[in-house]
């Protein structure tokens, strides 16, 4: 059997070499079909990888609780607004007390990390830039999948003693500590000098990820213990005499809970937030509990805030799963469109094979006359069609890989060429050759040998 296959393969190669240009044109549909499928699957795989990277940024087991405020600014309020304000229950906003209650009461919670953000200026050695100063707990870096280039996270003692220490992002190190080891050096954030105890590794963040996930560029942040932030910078849950004096000057902001009024923006955080915390990150022991715990958090915080919904709960995994499903559907559509080229290539093979049979009637008649059976003729032309498909598939794989890299470089889109995509497209090309080569081969095998010999 092996000898028969090799013999038919030699005949197929001879037929292809005798009509090189026609064989190449016949294979073009297969070549571009395979190349298109590989390129489309590479784009799809790149999109999947991007989703996984986004999941890593947000944490697969994390639930994010954001503070939200419905603010209203002005110098004069109507009587209706004043009445509504008096009837609205007081809410303390998102606080450290909420964090402690979540850790104590909610089951399956592994860790809770608070986050408070201040817009300030960073200064060192005559260089200055504005940026975000972020107050966090020591566990913040672990639950958000940060890794350290040098140094280490805050210790519990440093947090407890409210020490002026900080951990800097990768871009802060590049700008302020170029050519020197920043560990042990100091940088001024606002009015306070901070000692650097750690440097974070660079986080690869695309503009699309920053926009779609609503995250910031972590490489430009400076992190300090949250206790240091609330003591040495600003605790927005405390109303000071300065706040009262500024509110009496006519400029005020009404908190959505109705119970807090801050003047002049002096007690506000990121995006005008006047709650003590900007965010809580709740890490659950297993992501299968995420939805249930998010519902518990919603009801618990609403009760603690006297029915005022001044917070927003986000489950990153649900958002990313939805995005993944959308991209999967899009990828399937792309693959189907690319597969049309393979079908067209198969039709081209069948068309040329039918024309080739007409031209080779005499050859078929001679082979039948010397003892070849129908299955031998059928196998001959099927092998020829399969040879065209294999050669076209091989060239298509090379072209598809080249297309993928060109798309990644020119369009800035992540593409990932995998072994299974190559195997899949190559296998489809072979199957296409067999399917579309079968009918012409069957027609050649059924040709009457006497009629074939008399054909001119």
Protein Blocks (a to p, Z undefined) as FASTA:
>chain_A
ZZmmmmmmmmmmmmmmmmmmlmmmmmmmmmmmmmmmmmmmmmmmmmmmmmmmmmmmnopk
bccddddddddedjbdcfklmmmmmmpccdebjafklmmmmmmmmghiabdcdddddddd
ddeehiacddddddddfklmmmnopacfbhcdddfklmmnopabddddfklmmmmmgoia
fehpacdehjaccddfbdcddddddfklmmmnopacfklpccddfklmmmmmccfkbccf
klmmmmmnopacddfklpaccehhlmcceehiabfbfbdcdddfbfklmmmmmmmmmmmm
mmmnnopacbdcddfklmmmmmmmmmmmmmmmmmmmmmmmmmmmmmmmmmmmmmmmmmmm
mmmmmmmmnopafklmmmmmmmmmmmmmmmmmmmmmmmmmmmmmmmmmmnopacdddfkl
mmmmmmmmmmmmmmmmmmmmmmmmmpcfklmmmpZZ
